[in-house]
């Protein structure tokens, strides 16, 4: 248990270090990107990234399934078992990448434009959005396969390696955009190339990290095992359903804003969302090492460690709540200092984002615990319900209650309420009620 505490503290410390670097660079990226592209084109760039995120569900949860299998089997089972899981996942995701490149890339190549998605004032950007989408999509398909190594790192409880890779990705992108700002015209195409190259560099760095740790993680075609694929999919398919729901809930915001309010509003929403998402990221950094740690502790029947972690996270959440409220009070000052101009957001919008940030962070504690336990059936049902009602709610709040961009976030908040209520109750039942006999372990 002492070893677990030390390791968890070490990983969390490194995670915070890399997350601070990542967040600092990302905060710099927003004004420099807006300066390079302008408000409307920056909104278009956010739209491109939102569309690409939809394709990330195509691994059918294999990455998360592999993560749990590595946590369960590494250092316990024969290395051959781990090699089979890694090789099977790597080549399966590789085949999926080729398939989605053919299925979606070719039609995208022959699509005339995206004028159907854009309001009249933004139609001129249609062709540029199409080319940028093609570039980012091609790069995504490569990174999609290489990203298997991030799942391996998580399974090894080396989440700091992923944080390190993300920080490097942000730094590369910042450097590339700084060069674009100085020497190139403001085109979405150029920033798309920069995004793809930065992503490839950071993924390759993670691969080298993992392989250096253990050469068993080099995929071998002869280690592909259809039975291992079925085993991963049994758990992974549940995560796949959750991924679909999350894409619908979280990645449709910018699409809805574009269609209902225009690209200018996408930029306004992104600035607001970026600040409060930073709070979520800082809190969730505590939870990154938690997932695989819970998987390992539960397999070892170490319920005392799980309970101790839950208590500590509640204490930290109280501090986080105070910090989030302070950010809400001074948000306009923070935004003006950051962007360089007065954004003048209403306290109604800010209040909705504060409440959303607190609820999602608190719920994230218990969602990560349930993911680590591999018990996600209730979460799947609740997330499906949330995904079904999210878009209609957002449209109703914007069109009929005239709430503007805050209506989009309110729609997400209301749709996820049941998740944030029932998942904590499920954790309490599993850890505190069903495991009473283990209270003294």
Secondary structure, 3 states (H helix, E strand, C coil): CHHHHHHHHHHHHHHHHHHHHHHHHHHHHHHHHHHHHCHHHHHHHHHHHHHHHHHHHHHCCHHHHHHHHHHHHCCCCCHHHHHHHHHHHHHHHHHHHHHHHHHHHHHHHCCCCCCCCCCHHHHHHHHHHHHHHHHHHHHHHHHHHHCHHHHHHHHCCCHHHHHHHHHHHHHHHHHHHHHHHHHCCCCHHHHHHHHHHHHHHHHHHHHHHHHHHCHHHCCCHHHCCHHHHHHHHHHHHHHHHHHHHHHHHHCCHHHHHHHHHCHHHHHHHHHHHHHHHHHHHHHHHHHHHHHHHHHHHHHCCCHHHHHHHHHHHHHHHHHHHHHHHHHHHCHHHHHHHHHCCCCCCCHHHHHHHHHHHHHHHHHHHHHHHHHHHCCCHHHHHHHHHHHHHHHHHHHHHHHCCCCCHHHHHHHHHHHHHHHHHHHHHHHHHHHHHCCHHHCCC
